[in-house]
Amino acid sequence: MEKFKCAISFLTIIPVKANINDEKDFRDMMLYFPFVALILGILYYIITYISYHYAESSLLSSVLYVVSSIVLTGGLHYDGLADSCDGLFSGRDKDKILEIMQDSRIGTFGVLGIITNVILKLGIIYAFIENDIIYFAILSVIFSRTMQVVYAYYSRYAKN
């Protein structure tokens, strides 16, 4: 249960008291990412369903979905996306890319990456709502967090 609380604390802004003591704790905690994603997906679904039920606007509901996903996660994934875009699109060597990705400032490619992601997410959620398949949004959240775990376990650390 402690690792599950750690995963909630790491992936969301939900206030949960949990401690990650070492790298093993972090690895073990990652196994709970899909379960936290299920909770997030259900929350996003509820927000989208209620907003569409009252406003009957697919666009407004899509915007609320995206905003709620940013707020509930504290924008954690956007920070990583921006760092990745800044580094990977810099055209530099591996060491410089890693240095750029660790820089706390955001560059042009980071901003463009976030804008592109938000626009694509709005379009996809809008299409889900219009086609009455918004439950796919829950599955996509679970899938993305599951793939984070799979990728982390089977990939090499970038600094090595």
N, C-alpha and C positions, 0 to 999 in steps of 0.2 A: 504493500500500500504506500510505503514511503517513496518508492521510485515513481509511482503513478502521480503522487502529489508533486514530486520534483518535475515531472513532465508537464503538468498543468502550470506550475510556476514558471517554467522555462518558455513555454509556447504561448502563454496568454498573460493578460494583465489581471487575471483572477487572483486575488490575494490568498495564497496558500503558503503556510509555513513549511518549508522543506529545505533540506541541505544536501548539496552535492559535495562530497568530501574528496573525491579523486576521479581519475580518468575512468576507472572501472564503474563507479557509480553513474557517470555520465553515459557510458555505453549501455549499461543496464536500463537506465531511464529511457533511452531511445526506443526500447521495445514497446513502450507505452504510447508513443507518438500516435499510432493509428487510433487508439481509444480516445485520446484527447481530441483528435480530428473528428471522431464521430460526434462528440459533444459539441464541438464548434460547428460542424455541419448542420446539426439539428438546430442550434441557435440561429444560424444564418437562414435556415429554411423557415423557421418560425417568424423571424423578422420580415422576410420576403413575403411569406404567405399573408401575414397580417397587413402589411403595407399595401399589397395588391388588393386584398379584400376590401380595404377601406378607400383607397385612392383609385383603384382600377387603372393604374398606370404602370405599364411594364418598365418604362424608363425610370420612373421614380423608384420603383421596387428594386431595379438593378443597381441604381445609385446607392440606395440604402444597404443593399447586400455588400457592395464593395466597401462602403464606409464602415459598416459593422465589422467586416473582416480585418480592416486596418486597425480599427479601435481595439477590438478584442485581442488582437495579437500584438498590440503595441508597435505595429509596423516592422516587426523583427525581420520578416522576409524581404521587405523593401530595402532595408539597410544592406542586407547581403546581396540582393540583386544589384543595387547601385554600385557597391564595391566591385562585384564581379564584372559588370559592364565597363566601369572605369578601367579596370586592369586588363581585361581581355581585349578591349578595343583600342588599347593604347599603342599597339604595334611595337611593343618593347620586348626585351628578353625576359626569361622566366623570373630572374631575381628582381628586376624592376617591376614586373607585373605584380609579384607578391608584395613588394613595398607599396605600390599604389593601392592595392586592395586593403592594406592595413592602415592606410591614411584615413583619419576621421573625417576629412573634408570630402564633399561630393563634387564630382566633375560633370562635364557636359554629357558624357556617355551614361553616367549614373542617372542623371535627370531624364535623359531620353529613354533609358530602360524602364524607369518607373512610369513615365507617361505612357509608353507603349503597352506596358503590362496592364495599367488601369483601363486603357481604352479597349484592349482585347478582352479583359475580364468583363467589362460592362457589356460588350457585344455578345459574349458567350452567355452570360446570365440573362440578358434580354432575350436571346433566342430560346433559352431553356424555358423562360416564363411564357413567351409567345406560343411555344409548342407544348405547353403544359407538361414539361418534363423537368421541373425545377429540382426534383429529387436527385437528378444527376449531379447537382451541385454538392450534395452530401457525399456522393460517391467520389467526386473529384477531390474533395478535401481529404478524404480518407486515403485515396490513391496517392496523392502528392506527399503526404506525411509518411506513408509506407515506403515510397520510393526513396525518401530521404534516409530512412533506416537502411534499406538495401544498399543504396549507394555508399553510405558511410562504412558499412561493414565490408564491402567488396572492392573499394577503391583504395588507391595509395594516397597517403598524406601528401599534399602539394609541396611541402617544404623538403621532402625527401628526394 
